[in-house]
């Protein structure tokens, strides 16, 4: 177990992150390295959050990844998902060849043993993700609000234009008002 706490270290995870992302049965765009990098560059760093990416390796292979940020200030240091800064989803990539409960237990134990965070907040966990089942069955964990929400899989939209056309009219209007479309904000 390790934690990456700077952008350069996270950048070095790109190849392993991409490999783990490709192993997912139905990868979500917001789980990708490119989405996280865009989130960091355009949202998280602007809000003065600090990166805190939980990494679990077995025999040198990346088997679990939980990209988090720490919000400065306040009495407690709370870690929350990096991507939920710019997405409605809480990413946690788990190697499908490993028992998910073992991976979550190792991530949880590693985070719990750290002294640089006080709490872990995981908003917007997808109900189709293994993390949802793991959290619901974990002692001391609690789902505070449960809502069914649509989610976006990378395979659902062959191009960015297809994705943009799928967005609700209000969001498309906001993108035009901002003066640039998603294709102009970054490499995702």
MARKEGU-254143 format. One line per 2 residues: number of its first residue (from 1); their letters; for each residue y, z, x of N, C-alpha, C, O. Coordinates in pm, 1 decimal. Each point is the difference from the previous one (the first is absolute). Layout:
BEGIN
NUM) a) Y/Z/X/Y/Z/X/Y/Z/X/Y/Z/X; ...
This chain:
BEGIN
1) xx) -118.4/0.0/84.0/118.4/0.0/-84.0/124.3/0.0/88.2/6.6/70.1/101.0; 91.2/-149.7/-141.1/124.9/-5.1/74.3/111.3/-35.5/-98.0/-25.9/-41.2/-113.1
3) xx) 148.3/57.8/157.6/116.1/-34.7/-80.4/95.0/-83.5/85.3/33.5/38.1/112.1; 9.3/-151.6/-165.6/101.4/-82.3/65.8/135.2/39.6/-58.2/19.4/-2.3/-121.5
5) xx) 73.4/38.4/209.1/128.5/50.5/-47.9/119.4/-84.7/43.9/114.8/43.4/-9.9; -142.9/-164.1/58.1/111.8/-88.7/33.1/-39.8/-143.9/-30.3/-118.2/-33.8/-5.0
7) xx) 218.3/-49.0/-15.0/-21.1/-139.0/-41.5/-79.7/-78.2/104.2/-82.1/-83.9/-37.0; 103.9/108.7/165.2/-71.3/-72.9/104.8/-150.7/28.4/-4.8/-80.8/-91.6/15.0
9) xx) 43.6/217.1/-35.7/-141.9/35.6/-8.8/-62.2/-62.5/-124.5/-113.1/-48.3/4.6; 185.5/49.2/-114.2/-50.3/-62.4/-122.5/-16.5/-150.3/20.9/-97.0/-58.5/-48.1
11) xx) 189.4/-4.0/118.5/-8.3/-143.9/28.6/-127.8/-31.7/77.8/-60.3/-105.3/-20.8; 18.9/194.5/109.2/-122.9/-22.0/77.8/-125.8/9.2/-87.6/-107.4/-42.8/42.2
13) xx) 119.6/97.3/-161.5/-112.8/8.2/-93.0/-22.3/-129.9/-77.4/-100.1/-13.0/-70.6; 191.0/-82.3/82.7/-0.3/-118.7/-85.5/-136.7/-69.4/-7.9/-49.4/-24.2/-110.1
15) xx) -12.0/-8.0/223.1/-126.8/-72.9/-3.2/-109.6/80.4/-68.9/-73.9/-53.3/-82.8; 63.0/183.6/117.4/-100.9/84.5/-64.9/30.8/17.3/-149.1/-90.8/-1.7/-83.2
17) xx) 218.5/18.2/50.3/42.9/15.0/-139.8/-36.7/-125.7/-77.8/-57.7/8.2/-108.4; 91.3/-125.1/164.2/-31.4/-126.8/-67.2/-150.6/-15.5/-19.7/-44.6/-48.0/-104.3
19) xx) -33.4/88.4/203.8/-145.6/-9.5/-10.3/-53.3/89.4/-111.5/-84.1/-42.5/-79.2; 132.9/166.1/73.0/-41.8/91.7/-106.1/46.6/-50.5/-136.8/-72.7/12.4/-98.6
21) xx) 190.1/-67.6/92.3/54.6/-57.8/-124.4/-89.7/-113.5/-50.0/-28.3/-8.9/-119.5; -16.7/-78.2/211.5/-84.5/-113.1/-40.1/-137.8/45.1/-47.8/-66.6/-73.5/-73.0
23) xx) 22.5/192.8/112.7/-130.8/50.7/-44.0/1.5/51.2/-144.3/-106.0/21.5/-58.9; 224.7/-1.8/1.9/9.4/53.9/-135.6/-52.4/-102.3/-100.1/22.4/-119.9/16.0
25) xx) -92.0/166.8/-118.8/-57.0/-90.0/-101.1/108.4/-78.5/-73.3/-15.8/-119.4/-25.4; 123.6/185.2/-7.9/111.6/-63.9/-70.5/129.2/56.5/58.3/60.9/89.6/-58.6
27) xx) -19.0/-141.7/173.8/117.8/58.2/65.8/126.5/-17.6/-82.4/20.2/-102.3/-65.4; 62.6/202.4/70.0/129.0/-3.1/-67.3/106.5/-32.5/103.8/-4.7/49.3/112.7
29) xx) 98.6/-131.0/-150.7/106.5/-41.0/90.6/68.1/121.2/63.6/33.7/-2.0/118.3; -14.0/106.7/-197.4/70.2/118.1/50.5/-82.8/81.0/99.3/51.4/95.3/58.6
31) xx) -178.8/-130.7/-38.1/-83.5/66.2/100.8/8.2/-68.9/135.7/-51.8/52.2/98.8; 115.5/-167.5/-92.6/0.5/-79.4/122.8/96.2/55.9/104.5/96.9/68.8/-32.0
33) xx) -126.9/-100.7/157.9/89.7/39.8/108.0/137.8/-62.3/-20.5/101.9/66.7/17.8; -98.8/-194.0/-54.9/128.8/-67.9/-16.4/86.1/67.3/-105.6/121.6/10.7/16.4
35) xx) -184.1/35.1/-125.4/76.2/69.9/-104.7/55.2/130.6/55.1/116.2/33.8/-22.4; -200.5/39.3/94.6/44.9/127.8/56.8/113.4/-22.0/99.8/96.7/76.2/2.1
37) xx) -108.1/-180.4/80.8/105.0/-28.2/97.8/130.4/-35.9/-70.7/107.3/45.8/39.1; -117.4/-127.5/-142.7/118.7/-36.2/-77.3/59.5/123.2/-68.1/121.7/18.8/-1.6
39) xx) -209.0/64.5/-54.4/44.8/124.1/-64.0/74.3/87.0/100.5/106.5/54.0/-30.0; -164.0/-40.8/150.5/63.6/81.9/102.1/135.7/-56.8/38.8/99.4/72.5/5.2
41) xx) -95.9/-203.0/22.1/122.7/-62.2/49.1/111.3/-3.0/-103.5/116.6/20.2/33.8; -151.6/-45.3/-159.7/102.2/-23.2/-102.3/32.0/122.7/-85.8/108.6/8.5/-57.4
43) xx) -201.3/85.6/48.1/22.1/112.7/-91.2/-8.9/134.8/71.5/97.1/75.5/4.8; -213.5/-46.8/50.0/-28.2/132.8/53.6/95.6/40.7/111.6/57.2/108.9/-4.1
45) xx) -39.7/-195.0/103.0/87.7/36.0/111.7/144.5/13.3/-45.1/75.7/79.2/56.1; -37.2/-156.1/-156.9/137.1/9.1/-52.1/23.5/135.1/-67.9/113.2/48.1/-5.7
47) xx) -219.0/12.0/-45.0/9.2/130.0/-66.2/-25.6/114.6/96.7/-12.3/115.3/-41.4; 4.3/-146.4/168.2/-18.2/98.1/107.9/-129.8/79.4/-11.5/-6.7/117.0/37.9
49) xx) -95.3/-182.5/-90.7/-133.4/59.7/-3.5/-62.9/-17.1/137.9/40.1/-87.1/77.1; -138.2/170.2/-47.1/-70.6/-6.3/127.5/-143.4/-47.3/-24.6/-67.1/53.5/-88.3
51) xx) 18.3/-152.6/164.2/-137.1/-47.2/-21.8/-102.0/107.6/36.4/20.2/80.1/91.3; -129.2/-81.3/-165.2/-105.6/98.8/18.7/-129.3/-62.3/-52.5/-42.9/28.6/-111.8
53) xx) -17.5/-112.7/192.5/-115.2/-78.6/-43.0/-129.4/67.9/44.3/-28.2/8.9/119.5; -49.9/38.9/-215.9/-126.8/67.5/29.7/-106.4/-105.5/30.5/-19.1/-94.8/-76.3
55) xx) -49.2/113.1/188.5/-96.2/-97.0/50.9/-132.5/70.1/25.6/-3.9/106.0/62.5; -103.0/-164.4/-110.1/-132.6/54.4/26.2/-85.6/-109.9/61.6/-12.7/-109.2/-55.4
57) xx) -44.9/139.6/169.5/-87.4/-95.3/69.8/-138.7/61.3/17.2/-15.2/121.3/14.8; -84.7/-208.2/-17.1/-137.3/38.7/30.6/-54.2/-102.2/98.0/1.6/-120.1/-27.3
59) xx) -48.9/166.6/139.5/-49.0/-89.5/106.0/103.8/-106.9/34.6/-35.1/-115.1/25.9; 162.2/153.5/-25.6/107.2/-91.0/36.2/49.5/-89.5/-112.5/104.9/-63.0/13.2
61) xx) -178.5/56.1/-123.7/39.0/-84.7/-113.7/92.0/76.6/-93.3/-21.2/118.5/-25.7; 123.3/-186.4/-24.8/86.5/58.1/-102.1/-76.9/2.3/-131.1/-39.1/-105.1/-50.8
63) xx) 16.8/225.4/-5.1/-78.3/11.3/-123.5/82.9/55.2/-116.0/-41.7/-8.9/-115.5; 157.6/65.2/145.1/87.6/49.8/-106.9/143.2/0.5/50.0/28.2/28.9/116.2
65) xx) 61.5/-62.2/-208.7/141.1/-9.4/33.8/81.2/43.8/-120.6/-17.5/-51.7/-110.3; 105.8/146.6/132.3/88.1/48.8/-105.8/142.3/-1.8/55.1/42.0/94.9/66.3
67) xx) 33.5/-203.9/-93.7/136.4/-10.3/51.8/97.0/87.5/-79.0/21.7/-21.3/-119.3; 35.6/119.3/186.9/87.1/97.5/-64.0/137.7/1.2/66.5/19.3/-57.4/107.2
69) xx) 74.8/123.4/-172.4/130.5/28.8/59.0/33.8/145.3/-30.1/-48.4/57.8/-97.3; 131.6/-0.6/181.8/49.1/135.8/-23.2/148.2/-9.7/-30.6/76.2/-65.9/70.8
71) xx) -37.6/132.5/-177.1/140.5/4.0/-38.7/65.4/119.7/67.6/-46.0/113.0/-16.4; 153.0/-136.5/92.4/64.9/112.1/68.6/77.1/89.4/-97.4/37.3/-41.6/-109.7
73) xx) -15.2/164.0/152.7/78.2/94.2/-80.4/-87.7/80.1/-93.9/-120.2/-23.5/-11.5; 182.5/117.8/-54.9/-73.7/85.6/-92.2/-76.4/108.1/73.0/-2.3/4.7/123.0
75) xx) -59.1/80.4/-199.0/-74.8/111.0/58.5/-138.6/-40.7/45.5/-54.6/58.1/93.8; -2.7/-157.9/-159.9/-134.9/-43.5/33.2/1.9/-143.7/49.5/80.0/-81.2/-46.6
77) xx) -167.3/50.2/140.2/-17.0/-137.9/45.3/-111.0/-62.6/-83.4/-117.1/35.9/12.2; 156.4/-129.7/-96.5/-93.6/-63.2/-91.6/-28.8/-141.7/47.6/91.5/-79.5/21.9
79) xx) -219.3/49.4/-6.2/-42.5/-135.0/35.3/-33.6/-74.1/-128.8/-68.9/53.1/-87.2; 117.7/-175.0/76.3/-29.6/-84.3/-116.0/-26.8/-141.4/49.7/35.5/-32.6/113.2
81) xx) -96.6/-51.4/-194.3/-38.2/-133.5/45.4/119.0/-85.1/42.6/102.9/-4.2/-67.3; -119.2/-63.0/179.9/104.4/-88.8/49.4/25.6/-113.1/-98.9/115.4/-31.7/-28.9
83) xx) -219.3/-28.4/-22.3/18.5/-117.4/-84.1/57.5/31.3/-136.8/57.6/-88.3/-63.5; -71.3/210.8/16.6/57.5/29.3/-131.2/152.4/5.4/6.6/67.2/13.8/-102.2
85) xx) -13.8/-24.7/223.9/144.6/-13.9/15.4/45.2/-135.6/-54.7/112.9/-13.9/-47.1; -201.8/-86.2/53.7/36.9/-136.0/-41.0/-107.8/-62.6/-86.6/-8.9/-122.4/-8.8
87) xx) -72.5/204.1/-54.9/-108.7/-47.9/-84.1/-35.1/111.0/-96.9/36.6/115.7/20.5; -106.7/-151.0/-124.3/-41.8/103.7/-93.2/-138.0/55.0/33.6/-55.2/78.3/-77.4
89) xx) -0.5/-116.9/188.5/-136.7/39.9/32.2/-6.3/94.2/119.1/87.0/-0.6/87.1; -190.1/80.1/-85.7/-25.7/93.9/108.5/-118.0/-54.6/80.3/-114.3/11.0/-44.4
91) xx) 139.4/-69.0/160.3/-109.5/-61.3/74.8/-81.1/101.2/79.6/53.6/95.9/55.5; -181.0/-119.4/-51.7/-90.1/73.5/88.5/-116.9/-93.3/23.1/-79.8/-23.9/-90.7
93) xx) 69.3/-28.5/210.5/-108.6/-92.8/30.4/-119.0/77.5/54.2/11.7/74.2/97.5; -125.6/-92.4/-161.4/-123.3/64.2/42.0/-102.2/-109.0/29.3/-12.1/-95.4/-76.8
95) xx) -60.9/108.3/186.0/-101.4/-98.3/35.5/-110.1/3.4/-106.2/-60.7/104.9/-21.6; 33.9/-217.7/-45.2/-102.1/-0.9/-105.8/-142.0/21.8/52.2/-91.2/24.7/-78.9
97) xx) 71.1/-33.5/211.0/-132.3/23.8/57.4/-26.4/147.6/28.6/-109.6/36.9/42.2; 209.6/46.6/-65.1/-12.0/144.5/26.8/5.2/76.0/-132.8/61.9/-48.0/-95.0
99) xx) -124.8/164.2/86.0/8.0/80.2/-123.3/145.2/44.6/-25.2/57.3/70.6/83.1; 2.8/-110.6/-196.3/141.0/31.9/-23.2/30.3/149.2/-1.8/106.1/41.7/46.5
101) xx) -197.3/39.1/-99.4/24.8/144.6/-4.5/7.3/57.5/142.3/80.3/89.6/26.3; -163.0/-140.3/64.7/4.8/46.4/139.3/132.2/-37.5/66.4/58.9/79.2/73.7
103) xx) -13.1/-202.4/-101.3/126.1/-44.9/59.2/116.4/84.1/-51.7/85.1/44.3/77.1; -82.6/-22.9/-208.9/109.3/79.1/-57.2/-5.0/144.0/51.7/104.0/58.9/29.7
105) xx) -223.1/-3.0/-18.9/-12.9/136.7/51.7/54.8/8.4/142.6/67.9/96.6/34.8; -97.1/-197.4/47.5/49.4/-0.9/137.8/151.7/-18.6/4.4/68.2/66.8/77.6
107) xx) -14.8/-157.3/-160.8/145.6/-16.5/-6.4/66.1/129.3/-45.8/97.6/46.0/59.1; -152.6/11.3/-165.1/56.3/123.0/-56.0/-2.4/112.7/102.7/98.9/71.3/17.0
109) xx) -211.7/-55.6/51.2/-11.6/107.0/99.9/98.5/-23.6/114.6/64.2/93.8/47.2; -52.4/-217.4/-3.2/93.7/-30.5/108.3/143.2/29.8/-38.7/75.6/56.7/78.9
111) xx) -37.7/-94.4/-199.8/136.4/26.7/-46.6/23.0/150.0/-20.7/106.2/52.9/32.8; -206.2/13.6/-87.0/12.2/143.7/-28.0/16.3/81.0/128.6/69.0/101.9/1.8
113) xx) -132.5/-147.8/104.7/7.9/71.9/127.4/131.3/-23.7/74.0/31.5/71.8/94.9; 43.8/-170.0/-136.7/128.4/-29.5/65.3/102.6/105.2/-40.0/-2.5/51.0/-112.0
115) xx) 90.8/-19.8/202.4/104.4/98.6/-29.1/134.8/-66.7/-25.3/99.7/68.2/-23.9; -96.5/-201.5/29.0/127.4/-69.0/-15.5/25.2/-50.7/-141.9/101.9/-64.4/-25.1
117) xx) -194.4/92.7/-68.7/25.5/-26.7/-142.1/-45.8/121.1/-81.0/-92.2/71.7/38.8; 158.8/-51.3/-151.6/-34.0/112.5/-86.6/-74.7/-42.9/-125.7/-78.1/77.0/-55.9
119) xx) 102.1/-199.7/12.1/-62.9/-46.7/-123.8/-20.0/-150.9/6.8/71.9/-71.3/69.9; -171.0/25.3/-144.1/-28.7/-142.2/-12.8/19.6/-38.1/-146.1/-67.5/53.0/-88.2
121) xx) 159.7/-144.8/62.9/30.3/-46.3/-135.9/-46.8/-144.3/-10.9/45.3/-85.7/75.9; -135.5/58.0/-169.8/-54.2/-134.4/-17.5/32.0/-51.5/-140.5/-81.6/13.6/-91.1
123) xx) 198.6/-72.1/73.6/34.3/-53.1/-132.4/-65.3/-136.3/-22.0/-28.8/-72.3/95.4; 6.7/39.4/-217.5/-41.6/-134.6/-39.3/-128.6/-46.1/67.2/-4.4/-108.7/57.6
125) xx) -99.0/189.7/-64.5/-130.6/-40.7/51.1/-63.7/-91.0/-105.2/-9.9/36.7/-117.1; -32.9/-154.7/159.7/-61.9/-93.1/-93.7/-131.3/57.4/-50.2/-77.5/56.8/76.9
127) xx) 53.2/-72.0/-206.3/-122.5/54.1/-57.7/-123.1/-79.9/39.0/-112.3/46.8/-19.1; 131.1/-166.1/73.1/-113.9/-80.5/44.0/-34.1/24.5/146.3/-94.1/-59.9/51.9
129) xx) 167.8/145.7/14.5/-20.1/24.6/143.0/-91.8/120.0/21.4/3.2/95.2/-78.0; -85.2/-99.1/183.6/-87.7/114.6/28.9/78.6/130.2/15.5/-51.0/107.6/-31.2
131) xx) 174.5/-117.5/79.2/81.3/119.7/20.7/20.6/77.5/-129.6/6.9/122.9/2.3; 2.9/-192.7/-115.3/19.0/67.1/-128.9/-116.6/94.4/-29.2/21.7/116.2/-34.6
133) xx) -144.5/-164.9/48.2/-117.8/85.0/-23.9/-6.1/115.9/99.3/-35.2/112.2/-36.2; 69.9/-140.7/161.3/-6.7/103.9/102.4/100.1/111.7/-27.5/-33.1/117.9/12.2
135) xx) 154.8/-154.9/-48.9/102.4/101.4/-26.1/-35.9/82.9/-122.6/13.9/122.3/1.1; -59.7/-188.4/-106.2/-33.6/72.6/-123.5/-111.0/102.0/22.4/-4.1/103.2/-67.1
137) xx) -86.1/-131.3/161.2/-110.1/91.9/25.3/26.8/98.2/112.2/-86.9/80.3/33.9; 206.4/-85.4/24.6/28.6/84.7/115.5/57.5/133.4/-44.4/95.0/1.9/-78.3
139) xx) -149.3/109.4/125.5/53.6/131.2/-38.9/148.3/12.6/36.8/40.6/-33.5/111.3; 37.3/81.4/-204.5/142.2/21.0/23.4/85.6/-121.9/-25.9/122.7/8.5/6.9
141) xx) -184.8/-122.8/-36.9/76.3/-121.0/-30.7/17.8/-9.8/-150.3/-83.0/47.3/-77.7; 191.4/-108.7/39.2/30.3/-8.1/-142.4/75.1/-128.9/-30.3/94.9/-35.7/69.8
143) xx) -138.6/-33.9/-175.1/74.8/-115.7/-49.4/100.5/53.2/-101.3/-38.3/58.8/-101.2; 165.8/-79.2/128.2/101.8/56.1/-87.8/36.7/-93.4/-113.8/26.2/45.3/-111.4
145) xx) -24.0/-175.3/138.0/30.4/-98.0/-103.4/-98.2/-114.7/17.4/-10.2/-57.8/108.2; -60.5/25.5/-212.1/-95.2/-109.6/8.0/48.1/-110.5/-91.8/13.5/19.0/-120.9
147) xx) 12.1/-134.6/179.9/43.1/-116.8/-75.8/-79.7/-119.4/46.7/-29.0/-13.7/118.8; -6.1/-72.1/-211.2/-62.4/-126.2/37.7/112.9/-95.9/33.6/96.9/-12.5/-74.8
149) xx) -110.5/-54.3/187.2/104.7/-92.6/42.8/-64.8/-123.7/60.0/-105.0/9.2/63.5; 166.9/-124.1/-83.2/-53.4/-120.0/64.4/23.2/8.1/149.9/89.1/71.2/46.3
151) xx) -168.5/-143.4/27.9/17.0/-3.2/144.5/-18.4/-142.9/48.0/-51.0/-85.1/-72.8; 92.2/60.3/193.3/0.6/-134.9/54.0/-101.8/-10.8/112.6/4.4/76.7/96.2
153) xx) -95.0/-171.0/-108.3/-92.5/-31.5/108.0/52.2/-123.4/70.6/53.9/-90.4/-63.9; -69.3/86.1/193.4/47.8/-115.0/77.4/-62.1/-129.7/-51.7/65.8/-104.0/-0.9
155) xx) -190.8/109.4/-41.6/-68.3/-121.1/-46.2/48.7/-48.5/-136.4/-30.0/-112.5/-39.9; 105.0/196.4/-32.1/48.7/-39.2/-132.7/110.0/-105.8/6.4/23.8/-70.6/-98.0
157) xx) 43.1/59.4/212.2/115.2/-88.5/11.9/-11.3/-81.4/128.3/22.6/52.2/109.2; -57.6/-180.5/-122.2/-14.5/-83.4/120.1/129.1/-13.0/80.9/-4.3/-12.4/122.4
159) xx) 118.7/15.3/-190.4/127.5/-13.7/71.2/98.0/106.3/-48.5/-19.8/62.6/-104.1; 124.4/-44.2/181.3/104.8/93.8/-38.5/71.0/-46.5/-126.5/43.3/81.8/-81.2
161) xx) -31.7/-212.0/64.9/63.1/-53.7/-121.3/-80.9/37.3/-124.8/56.9/30.8/-104.8; -191.3/-34.0/117.3/-85.8/40.5/-112.3/23.8/146.6/-35.1/8.2/36.4/-117.3
163) xx) 2.9/46.7/220.5/25.6/141.9/-23.0/136.3/20.1/-66.3/12.3/75.0/-96.8; 89.7/-142.5/149.7/135.1/13.8/-54.3/3.7/-43.6/-146.3/65.6/63.8/-82.4
165) xx) -135.6/-172.1/50.2/-3.6/-47.7/-139.0/-69.0/101.1/-92.2/31.1/6.5/-118.9; -124.3/72.0/173.2/-72.8/100.0/-79.0/85.5/123.2/-30.0/-24.0/69.5/-98.7
167) xx) 121.7/-42.8/182.0/83.4/119.5/-16.9/72.3/-1.8/-134.7/32.8/-107.1/-51.2; -8.2/223.0/-5.6/78.1/5.7/-123.4/139.2/-61.3/19.6/55.6/1.5/109.8
169) xx) -2.4/-54.2/-217.1/129.5/-67.3/4.2/108.6/89.8/60.1/83.9/-47.2/76.7; -85.1/174.7/-110.7/101.8/92.6/50.0/-3.2/9.7/152.8/104.9/1.7/64.4
171) xx) -224.2/4.5/-7.3/-11.6/9.8/145.2/42.8/-130.4/65.3/68.4/1.8/102.4; -107.8/-116.1/-160.5/44.8/-128.8/55.7/152.0/-7.6/-1.8/61.7/-50.9/93.6
173) xx) -1.7/102.2/-201.3/145.6/0.4/-10.9/62.7/88.2/108.8/100.6/-37.4/60.4; -160.8/154.9/-35.9/50.8/89.1/104.2/-11.0/-64.6/136.8/90.7/13.4/82.1
175) xx) -200.4/-83.2/-56.3/-14.7/-69.2/127.8/110.5/-103.8/18.8/56.4/-12.2/108.7; -25.8/-62.1/-214.2/108.3/-98.8/9.2/134.4/69.9/22.1/83.6/-48.3/76.4
177) xx) -63.3/161.5/-142.9/125.2/73.1/14.6/17.5/53.7/141.7/111.6/6.2/51.6; -222.0/32.4/10.2/6.0/47.1/138.8/35.7/-114.1/94.1/39.6/23.1/114.3
179) xx) -53.7/-146.6/-162.4/38.7/-114.9/80.1/-109.2/-54.9/88.0/23.6/-91.5/78.9; -144.3/146.7/-91.4/-110.0/-55.2/79.1/-130.0/34.2/-69.2/-12.6/102.4/-67.1
181) xx) -82.8/-190.1/85.1/-131.8/20.4/-58.0/-90.8/74.0/95.8/37.6/24.5/114.7; -156.2/11.3/-159.8/-94.2/73.0/87.6/-29.3/-75.6/127.6/-18.9/61.7/104.8
183) xx) 14.6/-195.5/-111.0/-31.7/-78.1/118.5/104.4/15.0/109.9/-27.3/-33.3/115.3; 144.4/81.9/-148.1/106.0/15.0/99.2/9.1/142.4/56.1/80.2/25.8/89.7
185) xx) -160.5/65.2/-140.8/10.2/138.9/45.7/-92.9/31.1/115.7/22.9/97.6/71.4; -125.6/-176.1/-50.5/-89.8/29.8/110.1/-120.1/-91.1/1.9/-5.9/-98.7/-73.4
187) xx) -90.7/132.4/158.6/-110.8/-91.2/22.5/-111.7/10.3/-102.8/-94.7/-78.3/7.0; 100.9/169.7/-100.6/-109.0/13.2/-98.3/10.4/-109.6/-102.1/-82.1/-7.1/-91.5
